[in-house]
Amino acid sequence: MPLVTGKEILAAAKKGNYGVGAFNCNNMEIVQAIVAAAEAENSPVIIQASQGAIKYAGLDYIVGLVTMAAEKAKIPVCLHLDHGTDFQQVVQCIARGFSSVMFDGSKLPLEENIAITKKIVEIAAAVGVSTEAELGKIAGTEDEITVQDKDAMFTDPKDVQYFAEKSGVDSLAVAIGTAHGQYKFEPKLDFARLDKIRSLVDIPIVMHGSSGVPDADVQKAISLGVRKINIDTNIREAFVRGLKGAMDKNPREIDPRKLLGPAREAMIAVVREKIRVFGSSGKA
């Protein structure tokens, strides 16, 4: 089926009180694994590409891979730009076929973040593309975007309603204690802050840096209004685990298919597990 918007997928998640996984892709095997897992679980899915993924694979390759996968899939698939920080690139992604885009202006002053987000919302809405923004800084590294732990800044609930109303954005990523990359210690999520944020806005809340967050905490966050859960690191770990296992089993193997195939299977297992945790199995 054709690509669907993130707004459409998250509206259904809000109505059904479940979360939807947003899984990062970088190449064909990852795209195949995400779609295969979502189909096996009969779940809607968001496939997202970061600026780093676009730089690595190429914008046309990312769009081509995901669009083709969506057309052949029996479940709803959204193609989302993750952490877009460059206005022109965000617009380019809209023009090239992304069905959802994120502008990450979290490092900017509040009013500047609102102003740029609003412009992107207007452009995206005109062509039926949904939008996500970020308020507050999430620790860790996401491609070239790095926020030191000491500089990580939680989302201030008093800014949330103002930001949402002024920008008109469809969904909002908030900082409540998660981090990008591998955790050095178990994250402690600020559920009281999340509950307060949710009481102030009626748009879907997005949780970034969800790899490594205990399942029970993810499910509690979903019960408090989180609808989109971003997963990247766990997919990378599974890819490397499957690849390394295949190479260890046969160090002389030179057929990429026999090395990348097991990596793909390992990723399918991880994505299926996450989908079940998020509660979107059977919701396609």
C-alpha positions in Angstrom: 0.0 0.0 0.0 1.2 3.6 -0.4 3.1 5.3 2.4 0.8 6.7 5.2 1.6 9.6 7.5 2.8 9.4 11.0 -0.2 11.5 12.0 -2.5 8.8 10.7 -0.7 6.0 12.5 -0.4 7.8 15.8 -4.0 8.9 15.8 -5.0 5.2 15.7 -2.5 4.5 18.4 -3.9 7.2 20.6 -7.4 5.9 20.1 -6.3 2.3 20.9 -4.0 3.4 23.7 -0.9 1.6 22.4 2.5 2.7 21.1 4.1 2.3 17.6 7.7 1.6 17.0 9.7 4.0 14.9 12.7 2.0 13.7 15.8 3.6 12.1 17.1 2.2 8.8 20.4 2.5 7.0 20.3 -0.1 4.3 18.2 -2.7 2.5 18.5 -5.5 5.0 17.3 -3.2 7.8 14.3 -2.0 5.8 13.5 -5.6 5.0 13.8 -6.7 8.6 11.5 -3.9 9.9 8.8 -4.6 7.4 9.0 -8.4 7.8 8.7 -8.1 11.5 5.8 -5.7 11.3 4.0 -8.0 8.8 4.6 -11.0 11.1 3.0 -9.1 14.0 0.3 -7.4 11.8 1.4 -4.1 13.1 1.6 -0.6 11.7 5.2 0.7 11.6 7.3 3.8 11.2 10.6 3.5 9.3 12.8 6.4 9.9 16.0 7.7 8.4 18.3 10.1 10.2 20.5 12.7 8.5 23.4 10.3 8.9 21.5 7.5 7.2 20.7 9.8 4.3 24.3 10.8 4.0 25.4 7.1 4.0 22.8 5.5 1.7 21.6 8.5 -0.3 18.2 10.2 -0.2 16.9 8.5 -3.3 18.0 5.1 -2.1 16.2 5.5 1.3 13.0 6.7 -0.4 13.2 4.0 -3.0 13.8 1.2 -0.6 11.1 2.2 1.9 8.5 3.2 -0.8 8.9 -0.2 -2.6 8.7 -2.1 0.7 5.6 -0.2 1.7 3.9 -0.8 -1.7 4.5 -4.6 -1.2 3.5 -4.6 2.5 0.2 -5.6 3.9 0.5 -3.3 6.8 0.7 0.6 7.1 4.2 2.0 6.7 5.3 5.5 7.3 8.6 7.0 6.1 9.8 9.5 8.6 12.8 11.9 8.8 14.5 11.6 12.2 16.2 14.6 13.8 16.2 16.9 10.8 18.2 20.0 11.8 18.6 21.6 8.4 15.6 23.4 7.1 16.5 22.8 3.4 17.0 19.1 4.0 13.7 18.8 5.7 11.9 20.5 2.8 13.9 18.2 0.4 12.7 15.1 2.2 9.1 16.4 1.9 9.6 17.0 -1.8 11.2 13.6 -2.4 8.4 11.5 -0.8 8.8 11.3 3.0 5.3 11.0 4.5 6.5 12.4 7.9 9.3 14.7 8.9 10.9 15.9 12.2 12.5 19.2 12.7 14.8 19.1 15.7 15.2 22.7 16.9 15.8 21.7 20.5 19.2 23.4 20.7 17.6 26.7 19.5 16.0 29.3 21.7 12.3 28.6 22.2 10.9 31.3 19.9 13.3 30.4 17.1 12.4 26.7 17.4 8.7 27.6 17.2 9.2 29.9 14.2 11.1 27.3 12.1 8.9 24.4 13.2 5.8 26.5 12.1 7.2 27.1 8.7 7.9 23.4 8.2 4.4 22.5 9.5 2.9 24.9 6.9 4.9 23.4 4.0 4.3 19.8 5.1 0.6 20.2 5.7 0.1 21.7 2.2 1.2 18.4 0.7 -0.3 16.0 3.3 2.9 15.3 5.2 2.9 15.0 9.0 5.4 16.7 11.4 7.3 16.1 14.6 9.3 18.6 16.7 11.4 18.4 19.8 11.3 20.4 23.0 14.1 19.8 25.5 17.4 18.0 24.8 17.9 14.3 24.8 21.3 13.1 26.0 23.7 11.0 23.9 24.6 10.8 20.3 22.4 10.5 17.2 24.6 10.6 14.2 26.3 14.0 14.2 24.0 15.4 16.9 25.7 15.1 20.3 24.3 16.3 23.7 26.6 15.7 26.7 24.8 14.2 29.7 25.6 17.3 31.8 24.0 19.5 29.2 20.9 17.3 28.7 17.9 19.4 29.5 14.5 18.0 30.4 11.4 19.4 28.7 9.8 22.1 30.7 6.1 21.4 31.0 5.2 25.1 31.1 6.6 25.5 27.5 4.8 22.5 26.0 1.3 23.9 25.6 2.7 27.2 24.2 5.0 25.4 21.8 2.3 23.1 20.5 -0.2 25.8 20.0 2.1 28.3 18.3 3.9 25.7 16.0 0.9 23.5 15.1 3.1 20.5 15.1 1.4 17.0 14.9 3.6 15.2 17.5 6.2 16.2 20.0 9.4 14.6 21.2 10.1 15.3 24.9 13.1 14.8 27.1 12.1 12.8 30.2 15.4 11.0 31.0 16.1 8.8 28.0 19.3 9.0 25.9 20.5 8.1 22.5 23.0 5.3 22.1 23.9 2.6 24.6 23.1 3.3 28.2 26.0 3.4 30.7 23.4 2.8 33.5 19.7 2.1 33.7 17.7 5.2 32.8 15.4 6.8 35.3 12.4 8.3 33.5 10.6 11.3 35.0 7.0 9.9 34.8 5.6 12.8 36.8 7.0 15.2 34.2 5.5 13.1 31.4 2.1 13.0 33.1 2.2 16.8 33.5 3.1 17.3 29.8 0.4 14.9 28.7 -2.2 16.9 30.7 -1.2 20.0 28.8 -1.3 18.9 25.2 -3.5 16.5 23.2 -1.0 15.6 20.5 1.0 12.3 20.5 4.1 12.3 22.6 7.3 10.8 21.2 10.0 9.1 23.2 13.5 9.1 21.7 16.4 7.0 22.9 14.2 4.0 23.9 16.7 1.3 23.2 17.8 0.0 26.6 14.8 1.4 28.5 13.2 -1.5 30.5 10.0 -2.9 29.0 8.0 -2.0 32.0 9.1 1.6 31.9 8.3 1.8 28.2 4.8 0.4 28.8 4.2 2.9 31.7 5.3 5.7 29.4 2.8 4.5 26.8 0.0 4.4 29.4 0.9 8.1 30.1 0.5 9.2 26.5 3.7 8.2 24.6 2.6 7.0 21.1 5.8 6.8 19.1 8.8 5.0 20.5 12.2 5.4 18.7 14.5 2.4 18.4 17.9 2.4 16.7 20.6 1.1 18.9 18.9 -2.2 19.5 18.7 -2.8 15.8 22.4 -2.0 15.3 23.3 -4.4 18.1 21.2 -7.2 16.5 22.7 -6.5 13.1 26.3 -6.8 14.4 25.4 -9.8 16.6 23.9 -11.7 13.6 26.8 -10.7 11.3 29.5 -11.6 13.8 27.8 -14.9 14.6 27.8 -15.8 10.9 31.5 -14.8 10.5 32.5 -16.7 13.6 30.7 -19.8 12.3 32.5 -19.7 9.0 35.5 -17.3 9.0 36.2 -18.1 5.3 32.7 -17.1 4.1 32.8 -14.5 1.4 29.2 -14.5 0.2 27.5 -11.4 1.6 24.1 -13.1 1.4 25.3 -15.7 3.9 26.6 -13.0 6.3 23.8 -10.4 5.9 21.0 -12.9 5.9 21.6 -13.9 9.6 22.0 -10.2 10.5 18.6 -9.6 9.0 17.0 -12.5 10.9 18.5 -11.2 14.1 17.0 -7.8 13.5 13.5 -9.3 12.7 13.5 -11.0 16.1 14.3 -7.8 17.9 11.8 -5.6 16.1 9.0 -8.3 16.6 9.8 -8.3 20.3 9.6 -4.5 20.5 6.3 -4.4 18.6 4.8 -6.8 21.2 6.1 -4.7 24.1 4.6 -1.5 22.5 1.2 -3.2 22.1 0.7 -2.6 18.4 0.6 -6.3 17.4 -2.6 -7.0 15.5 -3.4 -3.3 15.1 -2.6 -3.0 11.4 
